[in-house]
Amino acid sequence: MTRLAECQTSVSSDVVGQGTEVLTLDGEFDMSDAPELERRLSASSGPRQGGIVVDLRGVTFLDSTMLRVLVRAMAQAQEHGTRFDLIRPHSLVWRVFVLTGLSERFPNYSSIQEALAEA
């Protein structure tokens, strides 16, 4: 597990199924976490057999900088023909996606199993 910032956030990754990388985010994410997460997502979003699933269920806060990081990562993955899915966070955090219209742009699921079933 890689720690971001000072004990406020964490990002872990695992490869499951047919090579799908699952990045699990936990904690409060803001602009100070953006460079490291962007680096991790860029490394993951290249051409790959499986897709990328970003699990946001443990996220308690996400600022606009982090939303931009996710949008850029999804665009980069799509350029390479790689799936990029989100596991929805708590409804209060997901509300930001709904209000900005991003809930319609990102393929999103309630669980990793549901996302993998769609792959």
C-alpha positions in Angstrom: 0.0 0.0 0.0 1.3 3.5 -0.9 0.6 6.3 1.5 -0.2 9.7 0.2 0.1 12.9 2.3 0.3 12.4 6.1 -2.0 9.6 7.2 -5.0 11.3 5.6 -5.1 9.3 2.4 -4.0 6.0 1.0 -4.0 4.4 -2.4 -3.5 0.7 -2.9 -3.6 -1.3 -6.1 -4.3 -4.9 -7.0 -4.6 -6.7 -10.3 -7.8 -8.9 -10.5 -9.7 -10.9 -13.1 -8.3 -10.7 -16.6 -5.6 -8.1 -15.8 -7.9 -5.4 -14.4 -6.1 -3.0 -12.1 -8.1 -1.9 -9.1 -6.9 1.3 -7.4 -8.5 1.7 -4.0 -8.6 5.2 -2.5 -9.3 5.9 1.1 -9.5 9.2 2.9 -9.7 12.9 2.1 -8.2 13.8 -1.3 -7.3 17.4 -2.3 -4.9 19.2 -4.5 -1.9 18.2 -2.4 -2.6 14.5 -3.3 -3.1 15.2 -7.0 0.5 14.8 -8.3 1.0 11.4 -6.8 -2.5 10.1 -7.8 -2.0 11.5 -11.3 1.3 9.6 -11.5 -0.3 6.4 -10.4 -3.2 6.7 -12.8 -1.0 7.6 -15.7 1.1 4.5 -15.1 -2.1 2.4 -15.0 -4.0 3.9 -17.9 -1.7 2.8 -20.8 -2.7 0.0 -23.1 -3.7 -3.1 -21.1 -5.8 -6.3 -21.5 -8.0 -5.5 -18.6 -9.3 -2.1 -17.5 -8.9 0.2 -14.6 -11.3 0.4 -11.7 -11.0 3.2 -9.3 -12.7 2.3 -6.0 -13.8 5.4 -4.3 -15.9 3.8 -1.5 -13.4 4.9 1.1 -13.2 8.5 0.0 -14.6 11.0 2.4 -13.7 14.1 0.5 -12.7 14.9 -3.0 -11.9 18.4 -4.3 -12.2 19.8 -7.9 -8.5 19.2 -8.5 -9.0 15.5 -7.9 -12.0 15.5 -10.2 -9.8 16.9 -12.9 -7.2 14.1 -12.3 -9.9 11.5 -12.7 -11.2 13.1 -15.9 -7.7 13.3 -17.4 -7.0 9.7 -16.4 -10.2 8.5 -18.0 -9.4 10.4 -21.2 -5.9 8.9 -21.3 -7.3 5.4 -20.8 -9.8 5.9 -23.5 -7.1 7.0 -25.9 -5.4 3.6 -25.3 -8.7 1.7 -25.6 -8.6 0.9 -21.9 -11.8 0.7 -19.8 -11.9 3.2 -16.9 -14.6 2.6 -14.3 -15.4 4.0 -10.9 -16.9 2.4 -7.9 -19.1 5.1 -6.4 -18.2 6.7 -3.1 -20.6 7.5 -0.2 -23.6 9.5 -1.5 -22.3 12.8 -0.1 -19.1 12.5 -2.1 -20.9 11.1 -5.2 -23.2 14.2 -5.1 -20.2 16.2 -6.5 -20.1 13.9 -9.5 -23.9 14.3 -10.0 -23.9 18.1 -9.7 -21.0 18.5 -12.1 -22.5 16.0 -14.6 -19.5 13.7 -14.2 -21.8 10.9 -13.0 -22.9 10.6 -16.6 -19.4 10.6 -18.1 -17.8 7.9 -15.9 -19.0 4.3 -16.1 -19.8 3.7 -12.5 -20.8 0.8 -10.3 -21.7 0.1 -6.7 -19.1 -2.7 -6.3 -16.0 -4.2 -7.8 -17.9 -7.4 -8.6 -20.5 -5.4 -10.6 -17.7 -3.6 -12.6 -15.9 -6.8 -13.3 -19.1 -8.5 -14.5 -19.5 -5.7 -17.1 -15.9 -6.1 -18.4 
